[in-house]
């Protein structure tokens, strides 16, 4: 059922002064630093300026590796997928980021003890110090193995992660109070089903959230290669299997993104399948007190407590109707101050009827928001081209601002408005750059300003964690990314943005 569309707002061509940061990711042989050592990258431009002044525009648009803020390197190598959350948290003045290390290709680096390390970087916002630690050594060189975090009431962190559909097992560790560099023993829980070399009933993606009754639910892909969950009564110390609670079309697996309101309700958006297998639409629902609801509060059904799912994803509230010319895949999900969801997603528009590996040269970003009565969606930017052939729906991704539904950051290798290729003046190559978008409700359009520009690296997969501070933390991958199953040179970087 695959597919043959052929814009969008305003793109600002100039941004005021940048840091002019030119240092790239460090070599793969760099050792991990387990104690607090500074990795804040010093600017090479004449002066540092704030993000706010960077939006004014003075024409210095030829500075290589422009970043609209003070760039912080958190780890010299790391990557993540986007279906485990929260991938980044801010707690007790610390920015905590999980990632997976790559050493060469999946095959060539396997003998290196650092191959496939699951790692954590901690940035002290007040002191500017960075430290890293290994959460799980030599697990698997796959960005799907990145951890998700939960802050427990006692100040300890729960980190959950798994291999990429390689075993029926979810791993987890619990930290010392407010210390993401000191962890207890590695524990694991097995999930139902028979063994398979790949997929089948094997586990991927962790999404732990606390409910009002004190239980923690971890939503993951497992039994039948579909959405499942497990439950803990003791803040993640022990787990029991919960159930197989949604099903898809059966081609591969439905995909979900989750967000909690912090009061016991978990919202989610879902597809029917992987976009390479089906011309996905997008659906929304929420879970409260064991019942699944439509966006408007109408009951869908009870949360399954067995391995038999009875609710298909397409029985939820439709957010966006997919077609062969607009195949949807969610990117980010947040809630506004009224706990109404808003979502960023991509669409592949050029794959009608094409075999895998030949589409994905024209991706678009879309935005949708629930107004209390209905969903409203719009195309907001050109997302450029696929990251690599075979995963034709892989975009550079983006991040919604959890404090402002009218702000988003995107990664694209095309001008967000015109779709023209972004060719860096620094090396004359096409690169993925970050843009900050703001929605002008009166004009009903999005305006885009470069956050990075003229890069000699790709800037990918931005994340904005929730933070009870007037500042904003923006985290992303910076370098080269070849394949999710084991080849990238991206470093993990961040900018702390002043109040808007």
N, C-alpha and C positions, 0 to 999 in steps of 0.2 A: 504494500500500500504506500509506496513511496513515489516520488514526486517530480514539475517544470517550473518572480514577481518583478516584473522586470526583473521637502521632506520634513522638516522635523523641528525646527527651532532656529536658534541663533548660535553661531560659534564665534567666540572672541579670539582674534588672531594674536593678540599681544597680552602679555602678563608682565607686571613689573618685575623687579630684580629677582634673580634666583640665587640659590646658594652656589651655583656653578659647580656642584659636586662632581668629581670626575673619577673617583676611586670605584672600581668594580668589585664584584665578589672576590673574596680571597681564594687562594688555591684550594683544591679539594684536600690537600694534605695537611691543611691547618689543623692543629690540635684543638680539642674542646677545652674550654676554660671553665672549670667547675666552681671557681671562686669568683667573687664579684670583681670583674675587671672592666674598664671602660672600653666600649667599642663605638662611641659616638663619633661619627665621621666628621672631620673638620672641613668647613667650606673652603673652596679655593677661589671663590669670587672675592671682590673687593670688600664686600660687607654682607652681613646677615640681615635679612629683613623678615618681618612677620608675614604670616599667610594673608592677613587682611590687606596689607600694602601690596602684596604680590598680585592682587586682583585689579589693581588700578590701571596698569598698562603704561610702559614707558618705551617699548620698542626694542628692548634688548633680547630679541627672539632668536639670536644666533648662538647663545651660550650653550656649549655642549653639556649634556646630561643635566639639564635644568630640572630642579625640584622646587616647588613652591613652599619651602620650609626647610627646617634643619633635619637632614637625613640621619637616622640612627640605624646602624647595622646591629641586628639582634643575633644573627647566626650567619656564618659564612656559607652555609648550604642548607636548604630546606624547601619542602614543598608540601602542599595539602590538596585534597579534593574539596568538594563543597557540600557534601551531604552528611557531614557530621557537625554537630553544634552543641554548645558554643566552642568554637575552635580557639578563640581568644577571649580572655577575661581580664578585667582590671579589678584588683582587690588590694586593700590596705596600701594604696600608693604604688602598687606594682603592676606592670603590664606583663601578662603571662601568655606565651604563644607556643603552641605545639607544632611540630613538623617532622618530616621524614628526610633522612640524609641519603644522597645518591653518591656512589663511587663508580664512575664509568657507566657502562650499560648494565642491564639486569644480569647478563651472563658474565661479562668481563670482570666486574668488581666483586663478585660473590665471595671470593676468598678473603677479601679485606674485612677485618673485624668491625669496621665502622659501617659497612654496607647495610643499608636498611635500618640503621639506628632510628628509633623513635626518640626525639629530643625535645627538650623544653628550654626556652629562653625566657629570662626574667629581666625586665628593665625597671629600675628604680626611678620613678618619674622625678623625684625630688633631687637625687644626687647625680642622675645621669649615668649610673653604673649599670653594666650589663653582665649577666652571668648565664651560663648554660649548664645543663646536666643531661645525662642519658636516662630516659625513662625505661626503655627496653632496648638492649643492644641486639643488633643483627637479626631483627625480626623478619623483615622482608622489604626489598627496595620497591615500594609501591606507595604513591601518595595517598591512596585510600586508607592507609594504616595510621594516619594522623589521629591524635587523640581529641576527645571532647572532654570538657571540664564541668564540674559542678562544685560550688562553694557550699560546704556543709555548715550547719548552725554552730558547730564548735570551731569554725575557722579553718578546718582542714579542707584540702582539695581532693576531690575524687576525679581521677583521670581514667577514661575508658577508651578502648581501642581494639582493633582486630586486624588480622590479615585480610587480604582482598579475596573473599569468597574461596579461601583455600582450606578452611577447617571449620568445624562446628564449635567454635570457641570464641568467647569474648574475654579479653584481658582487662584487668583493672588494678590500680594502686591508689593508696590513700596517703596523703602527705602529712608532715608535721604541721601544727597550726600556723597558718599564714606564711608557709615556707615551701614554695614550689621547687626548691632545690634539694629537699630532703624527703624521701619517700619510703614508705613501708614496703613489705615484700610484694612481689608480683603474684597476684591471684588470678584465677580464671573460673569461668562457669561454662559448662557445655550446654548446648541447646538441642532440641529434639531433631530426629530424622536419621537417615542413613548416611554413611560417608560417601563423598564424591571427591574426585581429584580437583574439580573446580565447579563453582556454582552449586547446583543442587540445593541442599539444605544448609550450605555453609554460610557463615556470618560475615557481614560488612556493615560499617557505619554505626557509630554510637551517638545517641542523642538523649542524655539523661536530664530529667526534669522532676522537680519536687511538686507533689500535690498538696492540697489543703490538709488532708488527713495525715500528713507526715511521710507517706510512702514516696519512694523515688521510682519512677518508671524510666527505663532505658528503651527507647525505640530503635530498632535495628532491622536490617534485612537478613532474614534467616530461613526458617522452614519454608519450603516450596519456592525459595528465592523471592520472597515477597515480604511485606511489612509485618513484623512481629514486635513483641515487647517482652521485657522481663521486669520483675518488681523486687524492691528491697524494702524491708521494714526497719532497717537499722542503718540508714544513711549510706548504703552502698557496701557495707561490710560483708553481707551475704545476699544471694540472689536466688529467686525462683522464677521459672519460666511462666510467662503470663498468658500469651496466646498469639495466634495468627489472625490479624484483625482486619486486613484489607486484601483484596486481590485485584490483579490487573488482567490484561488481555492474554498473557501467557507466552508472548514472544520472547521476553527476557525478564523484565521486572518493572513494576511501576516505581517511580521516583517520588520522594517526599522531602519537603523542607518543613521544619518545625520552629515554633517560637512560643514561649510561655509568657503569660501576663504577670507572673510572679505571685498569683493568687490562687493557683490551682487549676487554671484553664490552659490547655495546650492547643494552639491553633496549628493547622497544617495545610499545605497545598500539595496536590498530587497530580501525576500524569497517569495515563493508561499503561504506558510501557516506556522502554528506552526509545528515544526519537529516531534511532536508526531502524527500529522495527515497526514503528507505528506513527501515523501523523497525529501526534499528541494534541489534545486540548489540555486545559488546566482547570483544576477543581479545588474548592476550599471547604473545610469543615473545622469543627473544634470538638475537643473532648473535655467533658466536665462531669465529675462524679460518676464515672463509669458509663456515660452515655455520649454518643457521637451526635452532633447537631449540624444542621445546615447553617449557612452564614446568617440567616434571619432568625435562628433559634428554633426552627422546626426540627423535631426529632428524626434522626436517620435510623438509629439502632443502638443496641448495647455493644460495648466493647467485648470482643470475643475472649473467652477464657479457655479455649481449646486450640488444637491445631487446625481447626476448620474455620476458615474465614467465610462470612456470609454477606459481606458488604463489598461490592465493586467500587472502585474509585469513581466511576462515572455516575454513581448515584448521589454523589456529593453535589454541592452548589457549583455550577459552571462559572468559571471566571473568564475564560477565553475559549472560543471555538477554533480549534485547529483545523487546517486544511492541508492538502499536499503542497501548497504555496506558503504556508505559515505553520511550521511545525514547532510546537512550544516545548520549552524546557526551563524550569524555574531556576533562579539564581539566588535570590534573597527574599526573606519575609520578615516584616516587622509589624508592630502594633503602635497606633497613634495614642494620644493622651486619653482618648475615649475607648481604648482597647479595640479599635477597629483596624483590621489588617490592611496592609499595602504590600505589594509584591513587585519585584523586578524579575523579568524573565526574557529569554532570547527566543527568536524564531529563525529557523532556516527557511529561506524563501526561494532557493535555486535548485532544490534537489528532486523535483518531481520526475519520477520515472528513472532516476539515475541509480546505478549500482553503488554500493558502499565505496567510498574513496573518491568519488567524482563530484560530490556536492560540497556545500559548505563554503563557497567562495563569496557568498553574500548573506551575512547574518545581520539581524536587527535586534535592538533592545526595545522592550516594551515595559510599560508600567501600568499597574492596575490597583484600584483602591475601592474598598467597600465604604459606602456613604451611610450605612445604616439601613438602606432599603435595597440597593442594587450595586453591582460591580460596574465600574467604568474603567476601560482600558484604552491605551493609546500607544502608538509607536513613538519612541522618543529619540532614538539615535541609531546611526549605523554602527554595528558591532564589528564590521570588517570581515576578515576571513577566519576559517577554522585554524586551530592551533597546529593540527597535523592531519594528514590523510588517514582515513579509517575511523576517526572520531570526528565526523563532519559537522557535528553540532557543538563542538567544544569552542567556546568563545574565550576572550580574555577575562570574562566575568565582570562583576561589579558589586557594589555595596550600597545599601540604603542607610541613611542616617537614622539611627533609632530614636533620636530626639527631634527630628524634623522630617516629616513625610514629603516635604518639597525639596529635599536635597538628596542627591545620589552621586556616587563616583563610579565611573566605568573604565574598563580597559578595552582599547580598540586600536587596530592598526589602520583605521580609516578616519577621515574627518567626520565627526559625529553628525554633521548636517548634510554635507554634500556627498559623502562616501568616497571622496578622493583618497588614494593611498597616502599614508603618513610616511614620508621619506625623510629620515633624519639628515640635517645638514652636517652632522658630526661625522658620519661614515657613509652617507649616501645609500643607506639600506632602509628597508621598511621595518618599523618596529611598533610594538604595542605601547601606547602611551596612556597615562591616566588623565581623565578629564573630570572636573567637578561640574555637576549640573544643578541648576536651580529652576524650579517651576514657577513661571509667571502665570498665576491663575487668571489675571485679567486679560492677558493676551492669549491664554490657553496654549502656551508653548514652553519648551525647555530651552534655557540658555546654557551654553557650554564654554568653560574656560579651561585651558591646559593646566594640569597640575604637574605633569612631567612633559618635557619637550626636547627634541633633538638628542634623543638617547642613543647610546651605543649598546643598550641592553633592552630586553623586553620587560615591561612592567605589567604584572599579571595578578589576578585573583585577589583584589583588595578586600579587606575586612574592616568593619568599624564595630568594635565591641561596645556593649552597654557600659556606661560609666557615669556615676553620679557626680559629675564635675562639669563646669561650664566649658571646659576644653574637650576636644575630640581626638581620639587616637585613630590613626589610619595605618594599617599594616598591609604589606603586600610582598609578593615574590618578585625579585629583580635579577635578571640574568637570561639564560636560555633554557627552554623547556622543550624536550623532544618527544617524550612519551610518558604516560602516567605509570606505566609498568616498568619504570626504572631508568630514566635518563633525564637529568636536569642539572644545571649549574647555578640555579637561582639562589641568591642569598635572601635572607628574611630581613626586611627593613621596615622602618616605621617613621612617621612624623607625628609629633604632638601639635595639634592645631590650636591656636588661641580661640577664645570665644568669638563667635561670628558677630 
